[in-house]
């Protein structure tokens, strides 16, 4: 999927989005970012979504509004109406494309997915410190949260609940340099273990204390499912997980200090180095600061050492390998979900040019507007 065009989908009046190796979505709450991201998942993986729902006892029937609610969540069928127009890589994607697979002679169930979706509500998948089953959620919950929870649950059950107790951050998954940075900025020496007594659950061991999930800091609780998702994506030695081409991450900054967000950006670069195409929705200016710096370094044909300096990576750092796989040749696109007169127009602000006359571009979709105004006021007062 290289391009998607959308008209009249929920709050979205118009969108024309070209995906880069990394694509950022920014905009206020309830501006349609999640709707577009979930639509991308539905288009990429509709056969596997239908198959999984059927396998768990749900019906993907001929009533397409019911199917839309089954996927987007209760009450969401109305986002796709008679005016809705969706085009993927120049080919119309009709509502009828959501019709059930033909189940008859030659029908083969499909469970291979192309896109891994990390939802914003990911902390809800941890019920008393353990990932919930697919069917444990009520019908109001979007498919992407059910699916994420089930993928993480199966991953943890398969890899970390046998033999010696697992300790997180986990050596052998992801990257040791990243695990250390997550420990430094989030866990501060605490180790997450899996308790296997009355029931399975994650606990945080700090000194002599063993803390249940509900007593953790907000950042630690928010970050654990994100960390497990990174391990899921990086379980292969050095390449993509089989079949997965795209990764969507909603609001990876939730609950995190800027130093921890910087570590997450480095993790996203790690995913790009493995060949994943990544789409991120965010309310944090730090991600766009990275995109802005990347654009300039790319235009100046900077060496990888410039990125080393940006992330405080020395000559012997394991993370140097992230930048040795043609990172400078990757593309980063940024789109602003701009609400105008009650409807959202998605605007390409990829240049992130602070001197642009268009404030949507100059102020990075509003993420830098306060800093810009504060700077102007302070400069004005200082000049007097």
C-alpha positions in Angstrom: 0.0 0.0 0.0 1.6 3.2 -1.2 -1.3 5.6 -1.2 -4.8 5.9 0.2 -7.4 8.5 -0.7 -10.5 9.0 1.4 -13.6 11.2 1.2 -16.4 11.4 3.7 -15.4 8.8 6.2 -16.6 9.7 9.7 -15.1 13.1 10.5 -12.7 12.9 7.5 -13.8 15.1 4.7 -10.7 14.5 2.5 -7.4 12.7 2.8 -4.7 11.9 0.3 -1.9 10.1 2.1 1.4 8.7 0.6 3.1 6.3 2.9 6.9 6.7 3.6 9.1 4.2 5.3 8.0 6.1 8.4 4.7 8.1 8.4 3.5 10.3 11.2 -0.1 11.3 11.8 -0.7 14.3 14.0 -3.8 16.2 15.0 -6.2 16.8 17.9 -8.2 14.2 19.7 -11.2 12.9 17.8 -9.9 14.1 14.4 -10.1 10.7 12.8 -6.6 9.4 13.0 -7.6 6.1 14.6 -10.4 5.6 12.1 -8.0 6.0 9.2 -5.4 3.7 10.9 -8.0 1.0 11.6 -9.2 1.3 8.0 -5.7 0.7 6.8 -5.6 -2.4 8.9 -9.0 -3.6 7.6 -7.9 -3.1 3.9 -4.5 -4.8 4.5 -5.8 -7.8 6.4 -9.6 -8.2 5.8 -9.4 -12.0 5.0 -7.4 -12.8 8.1 -9.6 -10.5 10.3 -12.8 -12.3 9.0 -11.2 -15.7 9.6 -10.0 -14.8 13.1 -13.4 -13.5 14.1 -15.1 -16.6 12.7 -12.7 -18.8 14.6 -13.5 -17.0 17.9 -17.3 -17.5 17.4 -18.2 -14.1 15.9 -20.1 -13.7 12.6 -18.8 -11.7 9.6 -22.0 -11.7 7.8 -23.6 -10.2 4.7 -24.9 -7.2 6.7 -21.9 -4.9 6.2 -22.9 -2.4 8.8 -22.8 -5.2 11.4 -19.4 -6.2 10.1 -18.2 -2.6 10.4 -19.4 -2.5 14.0 -17.7 -5.8 14.7 -14.4 -4.3 13.5 -14.5 -0.6 14.5 -16.6 -1.1 17.6 -20.1 -0.6 18.7 -21.9 2.4 17.2 -19.3 2.9 14.5 -21.1 1.6 11.4 -22.3 5.1 10.5 -18.8 6.3 9.6 -19.1 4.7 6.2 -22.1 6.1 4.3 -23.3 6.6 0.7 -20.9 9.5 0.3 -17.8 7.6 1.4 -15.1 7.1 -1.2 -11.9 5.1 -0.6 -9.2 4.6 -3.2 -6.1 2.4 -2.6 -3.1 2.8 -5.0 -5.5 4.0 -7.7 -8.1 1.3 -7.2 -11.5 2.0 -5.6 -12.1 0.1 -2.4 -15.9 -0.3 -2.2 -18.0 -1.1 0.8 -18.9 -4.3 -0.9 -15.2 -5.3 -0.6 -16.1 -6.1 3.1 -18.5 -8.9 2.0 -17.8 -12.3 3.5 -15.3 -14.7 1.9 -17.0 -17.3 -0.2 -17.1 -20.5 1.9 -17.5 -23.4 -0.4 -15.4 -25.7 -2.6 -11.8 -24.5 -2.6 -12.2 -22.2 0.4 -9.1 -21.8 2.5 -9.1 -20.1 5.9 -6.6 -17.2 5.9 -4.7 -16.3 9.1 -1.6 -14.6 7.7 -1.5 -10.9 8.5 0.5 -8.2 6.8 0.1 -5.4 9.4 0.7 -5.5 13.1 -1.4 -2.9 15.0 -0.4 -1.5 18.4 -3.5 0.4 19.7 -3.6 3.5 21.9 -5.7 1.7 24.5 -3.1 -1.1 24.8 -2.9 -0.9 28.6 -6.5 -2.2 28.7 -5.4 -5.5 27.4 -3.6 -6.2 30.7 -6.2 -7.5 33.1 -4.7 -7.6 36.6 -1.2 -7.7 35.0 -1.8 -10.4 32.3 -2.9 -10.1 28.6 -6.6 -10.8 28.1 -8.1 -13.4 25.8 -9.7 -12.3 22.5 -13.2 -13.0 23.8 -12.8 -11.4 27.2 -13.6 -7.9 25.8 -17.2 -6.7 25.3 -18.6 -5.9 21.9 -17.9 -2.1 22.2 -14.1 -2.8 21.9 -12.5 -2.4 18.4 -11.1 -5.4 16.8 -7.5 -4.0 16.9 -7.4 -4.1 20.7 -8.8 -7.6 20.9 -6.3 -8.8 18.3 -3.3 -7.0 19.9 -4.1 -8.5 23.3 -4.5 -12.0 21.9 -1.2 -11.8 19.9 0.7 -10.6 23.0 -1.0 -13.2 25.2 -0.1 -16.1 22.8 3.5 -14.7 22.4 4.1 -14.5 26.2 2.4 -17.9 26.9 4.5 -19.6 24.2 7.9 -18.0 25.0 8.0 -17.0 28.6 5.9 -19.3 30.8 8.0 -22.5 30.7 11.1 -23.4 32.6 13.1 -20.6 34.3 11.1 -17.4 35.3 11.3 -14.8 32.6 12.8 -11.4 33.5 12.2 -8.2 31.5 13.7 -6.4 29.8 14.5 -9.7 28.1 17.9 -10.5 26.6 17.7 -12.1 23.2 14.6 -10.1 22.0 14.8 -6.7 20.6 18.2 -5.2 21.2 20.4 -5.1 24.3 21.2 -1.4 23.8 17.5 -0.5 23.7 16.7 -2.7 26.7 19.3 -0.8 28.7 17.9 2.5 27.6 14.4 1.4 28.6 15.7 0.2 31.9 17.5 3.5 32.5 14.5 5.7 31.6 11.5 3.6 32.6 12.2 0.7 35.0 15.3 2.2 36.8 16.8 -1.1 37.7 13.5 -2.8 38.4 13.0 -6.2 36.8 9.6 -7.5 35.5 9.0 -11.1 36.3 6.1 -13.5 35.6 4.5 -14.9 38.8 3.3 -18.4 38.3 1.6 -19.2 41.6 -2.2 -18.8 41.9 -2.4 -17.2 38.4 0.0 -15.9 35.9 0.7 -12.1 36.2 3.5 -9.6 35.7 5.2 -8.2 38.8 7.9 -5.5 39.1 10.8 -6.4 41.5 12.4 -3.4 43.0 14.9 -4.1 45.7 13.2 -6.4 48.2 9.7 -5.4 46.9 7.6 -7.4 44.4 5.0 -5.0 43.1 1.7 -6.0 41.4 0.8 -4.4 38.1 -1.8 -1.9 39.5 0.9 -0.3 41.8 3.3 0.5 38.9 3.8 4.0 37.6 1.6 5.1 34.7 4.6 5.1 32.4 5.6 1.6 33.4 2.0 0.3 32.9 1.7 2.0 29.6 5.0 0.8 28.3 4.9 -2.9 29.2 2.5 -3.9 26.3 4.5 -1.7 24.0 7.7 -3.4 25.0 6.1 -6.8 24.5 4.9 -5.7 21.0 8.5 -4.7 20.2 9.7 -8.2 21.2 6.9 -9.7 19.1 8.1 -7.8 16.1 11.8 -8.5 16.7 11.5 -12.2 17.6 13.3 -13.1 14.3 17.1 -12.7 14.6 17.5 -9.7 12.3 14.6 -9.4 9.8 10.9 -8.9 9.9 8.5 -11.3 11.5 7.2 -13.6 8.8 4.5 -12.1 6.8 4.4 -8.7 8.6 5.2 -5.7 6.3 3.6 -2.8 8.2 3.5 -1.7 11.8 1.0 0.9 13.2 1.8 2.4 16.6 -0.8 4.7 18.2 0.6 7.3 20.7 3.8 5.5 21.7 4.6 8.5 24.0 1.8 7.8 26.5 3.1 8.2 30.1 6.7 8.5 29.0 9.5 11.0 29.9 11.2 12.6 26.9 14.3 10.4 27.5 12.1 7.3 27.2 10.4 8.7 24.1 13.9 9.1 22.6 14.5 5.4 23.2 11.2 4.6 21.5 12.2 6.7 18.5 15.4 4.6 18.4 13.3 1.4 18.6 11.2 2.7 15.6 14.4 3.2 13.7 15.4 -0.4 14.6 12.1 -1.6 13.1 12.8 0.4 9.9 16.2 -1.2 9.7 14.5 -4.6 9.7 12.4 -3.6 6.7 9.1 -2.7 8.4 7.1 0.3 7.1 5.9 2.1 10.2 3.0 4.4 10.8 2.8 6.4 14.0 0.1 8.6 15.4 1.4 11.0 18.0 0.7 14.1 20.2 4.4 14.5 21.1 6.6 17.1 19.3 9.6 14.9 19.9 8.7 12.6 17.0 8.4 15.5 14.6 11.7 17.0 15.9 13.3 13.8 14.8 11.5 13.9 11.4 12.6 17.6 11.0 16.2 16.7 11.8 16.1 13.7 9.6 14.9 15.7 6.6 17.7 18.2 7.0 20.4 15.6 7.4 19.0 13.7 4.4 19.0 16.9 2.3 22.6 17.6 3.4 23.6 14.0 2.6 24.9 13.6 6.1 26.9 10.6 7.2 25.6 8.0 9.7 27.8 9.7 12.4 25.3 12.5 12.5 22.6 10.1 13.6 25.1 8.6 16.1 25.5 12.0 17.7 21.7 12.7 17.7 21.1 9.5 19.8 24.4 9.6 21.8 25.7 6.5 20.2 29.4 5.8 20.5 31.7 3.8 18.2 31.1 0.5 20.1 27.4 0.9 20.5 25.3 -2.0 19.2 22.7 0.5 17.9 25.1 1.8 15.3 23.9 -1.1 13.1 20.4 0.6 12.9 22.0 3.4 10.8 24.2 1.3 8.6 21.2 -0.1 6.6 20.7 2.9 4.3 18.6 4.8 6.9 19.4 8.1 5.1 17.7 6.8 2.0 14.4 6.1 3.9 11.5 8.5 3.6 9.5 10.1 6.4 6.1 11.7 5.7 4.0 13.7 8.1 0.2 14.4 7.8 -1.9 16.8 9.9 -5.5 16.0 10.6 -6.8 19.5 10.5 -10.4 20.2 11.7 -12.1 23.0 9.8 -15.8 23.9 10.3 -16.5 20.6 11.9 -14.8 18.4 9.3 -11.2 17.1 9.0 -9.0 17.7 6.0 -5.8 15.8 6.1 -2.8 17.9 5.0 0.7 16.9 4.0 3.1 18.8 6.2 6.1 16.6 5.5 8.5 19.5 4.9 8.1 20.7 8.6 9.5 24.0 7.4 9.3 26.4 10.4 9.5 29.4 8.0 6.6 28.3 5.8 3.8 30.8 5.5 1.3 28.0 6.0 1.0 27.8 9.8 -0.1 24.1 9.6 3.4 23.4 8.3 5.3 26.0 10.2 3.8 24.9 13.5 3.9 21.1 12.8 0.2 20.6 13.0 0.0 22.6 16.2 2.6 20.6 18.1 5.1 23.5 18.1 2.6 26.4 18.2 2.9 27.0 22.0 6.7 27.0 21.9 6.7 29.4 18.9 4.3 31.8 20.6 6.3 31.6 23.9 9.5 32.3 22.0 7.9 35.3 20.3 6.6 36.8 23.5 9.8 36.3 25.4 11.9 37.8 22.5 9.5 40.8 22.4 9.8 41.4 26.1 13.5 40.9 26.1 13.9 43.4 23.2 12.1 46.1 25.3 
